[in-house]
Amino acid sequence: MKHMRHIAKQVDDWTRVEAEFSGEYAHQLTNVIKECNCDEELKNIIISSLIDRYMFFYTNSNRPHKITRLMLDLLDKKDFHFESPSPRNNLLEQSIDHLIKGSGLLPTLWKVQQIWGNNTAQELIEFLYTQYYEGFEPNDDHISWINKYKPYYLTQGMPWGKDDTHAN
């Protein structure tokens, strides 16, 4: 925005925020932008789309960062949300699918079983389970994810019990 350049020159530090949207989300956003009737609506759509995907938080306290608060303050209406899920959600279903197909967990269990036989795959699972309970410390990203998605999963139920989508 050239008309705001004089303000930017007076500030010692500032943050530039860029975002890229693709897929269904981008199409939905494009359609909403096409329906805009004024600059104020466009501003709300742009800021809402950023906040919908990219909220910033202080890592030590999980409080909204100043950038997020400023963007929220710019909104006339605080009811932002687009229907298309964010690819950055790291939904539990995607995490489970990754464990089954992409992480190498199942091939590793198979290798252990082939090398040492008997119940060694189960022993490895028990070892990992012990490591989880004795050594895992959730970080701020984990806590933030739980705060955001726990209500959703409590109403949706456990994804591994829904159907056979995670079967081989």
N, C-alpha and C positions, 0 to 999 in steps of 0.2 A: 504494500500500500504506500504509494509515493506520498500521499497527503499526510501520513503519519511518520515519515522519515525524520522530520525535525524533532519529534519526541524521542525516537530511538537514539538519536545522536546525543541527547542529553543524559541518557542512562548509562551508568558504568557497567552494569551486567544485566543481561537479559537472556531469555531462552527462546529459541525458535523451535516450534513444534511442527513436524510434518507427518503426514499419515498417508498410507496407501491402502486403498480398499479394492477388493477384487471379488469375483464370483457373484453369488446371489445378493450379498450385502451391498456390493457396488451398484447392482441393478436397482435394488430397492432405494438406495440413497439417491441415485439419478432420478428415479421417478418422483420422489418426494421433492427434490430440488426443482424439477420441471413444473411442479404445482405451486411453487412459491409465488406470492402476490406482492411481496415487498422485501426490502433489504433486511428488515427486522426478522422476518420469517427465515430468510436465508442464513442470517447470523445464528439463529437458534438451531437450525438444522446442522450447520457445520460444527458448532460447538458441541451439540448433543452427540453427533457421530464420533467426535474425538473422545468425549467423556465416556461414551458407551463402551469404547474399546481400550482407551488409554488413560486411566486415572493414575495419578502419581501419589505415593504415600511415603511418609517418613519410615524408614526401616525399623528404628528402635521403638516407635510407639504405635505404628500402624495408623497414625492420624493422616488425614488428607494433606498432601503437600500444598504449599502456597499456590503453585501453578493450578492445581485442581480446584482449590477454593476460588481463585480468580475466575476460572472458566465457569464455575457454578454461579458465581455472582453475576456474570454477564448474561445468564439465561433469564428470559422472562418467565418461562414455564419450566419447572423442574421435573417434568414427567417424561424424560427422554428414555427411549428404548426402541431399538429396531428389532424386528422379529427374527432375523437371520442370526444364528449363533455365531459367536466369534471363533475363528480358528485358533485363537490363543487361549480359549477357555480351558484347554487341557481337561476336557470332560473325563469323568471316571471311566466311561465306556471306552474312550480312546486310550486311556492308560492301560486298562485291562487288555484291550486288543493288542497294544504294543507289547505287553508282557508275553502274550501268547504267540504273536507272529513276528515281532520285530526285534525284541531285545535279546533273543538267544536263550531265554530262560528254559523253554521246553527242550531245545536241542542240548543244552547243558545237562539237564536232568537225564535225558536219554544217554548221553555220553558217559555220565557217572554210572548209570545203571549197566551199560554195556561193559565198562571197565571192571567194576567191582561187584556187579551182580546183586542178588538178594534185594534188600530194601534200601540200597544206598541213595536212590533218588529221594526217598522219603527222609532219610537222614540229612541230606543236604537241605531240604525244605525246613526241617526242624532246626538246623544250624542257622539258616537265614531268619527264621522266626525268633530265635534266641537273640541274634544280633539286633533285630528290630527292637525287642523289648529292653535289651540291656545297653544299647549304644546309640540308638537313633534319637536325634534331637531335631524337632521341626524348626525350620527357619521362618523368617517373616513371610516369604512367599507362600509357604505351606499354610500358615495361619490365615493369611489373607484369603487364600483359595477356600479354605473351610468356612470362613465367615461369609463368603459370597455364595457358595454352592450348597452348604449343609441344608438350608431350608428347602431347596429344590429337591435334593435327594431324599429328604425325609418324606416328601409328598409323592415322589416317583417310585420309591422302593429301590431295592438292590438290583443293579443292572445285570448281574450274573444270574439272577433268578427269573428274568423276564421271558427269555426264549433261548434258542440255540444260536444266537448271532456270534457267540464266541467259540463255538465248536469248530474243530478242524475241518 
